[in-house]
Amino acid sequence: MSPPTHKVRILLYRGHGLVSWLIRWQTRSQYSHAAFLLDSTVYESVYPTGVRARPVEPTDAFTTDWYYVEVSEDRYAELKAWCEARIGCKYDKVAILRFLDRHHNHVNRKYFCSEYIEEGCEHIGVQLQRAPAWKINPGHIGMSVALTKET
């Protein structure tokens, strides 16, 4: 009998506002935002406040593509604790400029959305991309061979 597993869900958003459009244009991606969905809670890093937790909303189903990776119960609990411990961490405003100038200026415990997702996954031993988290944009997450798209 195989050990029980949980799905770590990653939501990739297709925002329609000006900022979302600029992110999609600059990153050449259909996605402008990324978040974890663990149980019924969305964990995300949003401008300007930073990392937060919120209940999943019906609109999440219409503006996102849902991906997942299966992990053990222990890894799932570890990721949830990691996410909870980062609530209130600042948004990494300076790192967003990295998309324009490609310069690394990472400040620990500040996150933009896809950096947060990549670091969270790396924390539980799941590598989504072969690049440092500060180089990952939402489109890169959607291209990960580690993830399965939900239908």
Secondary structure as UniProt FT lines:
FT   STRAND          5..13
FT   HELIX           18..27
FT   STRAND          33..38
FT   TURN            39..40
FT   STRAND          41..46
FT   TURN            47..49
FT   STRAND          50..55
FT   HELIX           58..63
FT   STRAND          64..72
FT   HELIX           73..85
FT   TURN            86..88
FT   STRAND          90..91
FT   HELIX           93..96
FT   HELIX           98..101
FT   TURN            108..109
FT   STRAND          110..111
FT   HELIX           113..123
FT   TURN            124..125
FT   HELIX           133..135
FT   HELIX           138..142
FT   TURN            145..146
FT   STRAND          148..149
//
